[in-house]
Every structure is written in structure tokens, then in C-alpha cells.
Amino acid sequence: MRFRYQCGLDISRPAPSISTLSRVFSDLTRKGLAKQIFHDLVSIAQDEEIIDGSHQAIDSAAIDAYEKKRPKKRCEHTGNAN
């Protein structure tokens, strides 16, 4: 529900799939639009005095990946994993 609200999605309609959102974000990133949107949002937040730019925060939260793990290569000589 919160995701839908933050993205401006109508709650009476189905949300886009993860793969659709991933493709859209990939296109935004490839075209350099994600960076521009970020800078625009920061500028708006500064203009509205929501942030002042005097502090920097770094988030080191773990993010789960949806990719399958790749098997480790085996050394041809010993058969051990690299």
C-alpha cells in the first residue's frame, strides 16, 4: 500500500510486476534520467527547506538480490572450487 502511494499508483488497479519496474528503472538509468531525477528532487527539497545540504548520510543496509547464485568454477587440475 505504501509503495503504491509513494509511486502514485491507483490502489484500485493492479501494480506493475517487479520485472516491469526493473525494465523501466534500467531504461531510466541507461538514459541518465535516474541521476537527473535524483538531482531535481534534491533541488526541490532544498528549495522547500526540507534539507539544507549540510549533512551527508550513508546507508549500508543489506539489500536482498533476486538473482540465482552462480556455481563456483572448479579448478581443472584439482577439482576444488576457486
C-alpha positions in Angstrom: 0.0 0.0 0.0 2.8 2.4 1.0 4.7 1.6 -2.2 1.6 2.3 -4.3 1.1 5.6 -2.6 4.7 6.7 -2.9 4.7 5.9 -6.6 1.3 7.4 -7.3 -0.3 4.2 -8.3 -4.0 3.8 -8.2 -4.9 1.3 -5.5 -7.9 0.0 -7.5 -5.6 -1.2 -10.3 -3.0 -4.0 -10.2 0.5 -2.8 -9.6 3.2 -3.4 -12.3 5.3 -6.5 -11.9 8.8 -6.4 -10.5 10.1 -7.2 -14.0 8.3 -4.2 -15.5 9.5 -1.9 -12.8 13.1 -3.3 -13.2 13.0 -2.7 -17.0 11.7 0.9 -16.5 14.4 1.7 -13.9 17.0 0.1 -16.2 15.9 2.4 -19.1 15.9 5.5 -16.8 19.4 4.6 -15.6 20.8 3.9 -19.1 19.5 7.2 -20.4 20.9 9.1 -17.5 17.4 10.1 -16.3 17.6 8.5 -12.9 20.5 10.7 -12.0 18.7 13.8 -13.3 15.5 12.9 -11.4 17.6 12.5 -8.2 19.3 15.9 -8.7 15.9 17.5 -9.4 14.3 16.0 -6.2 17.3 17.2 -4.1 16.9 20.7 -5.6 13.2 20.8 -4.8 13.8 19.5 -1.3 16.4 22.3 -0.8 14.1 24.9 -2.2 11.3 23.8 0.2 13.8 23.8 3.0 13.3 20.1 3.7 17.0 19.6 3.5 19.9 22.1 3.7 22.7 20.0 2.2 25.0 20.4 5.3 24.9 16.7 6.2 25.5 13.5 4.3 24.1 10.1 5.3 25.3 6.8 4.0 23.0 3.8 4.2 24.7 0.4 4.5 21.6 -1.6 4.7 21.8 -5.1 3.1 19.6 -5.5 0.0 18.5 -8.9 -1.0 19.2 -9.8 -4.6 16.8 -11.8 -6.7 19.4 -13.4 -8.9 20.4 -17.0 -8.7 23.8 -17.7 -7.3 26.3 -18.7 -10.0 28.1 -22.0 -9.3 31.8 -21.7 -8.4 34.2 -22.7 -11.1 36.1 -25.9 -10.5 39.9 -25.9 -11.0 40.7 -28.2 -13.9 43.8 -29.6 -12.0 42.5 -30.2 -8.5 38.7 -30.2 -8.9 38.5 -27.7 -6.0 36.2 -24.7 -6.2 38.0 -21.4 -6.9 
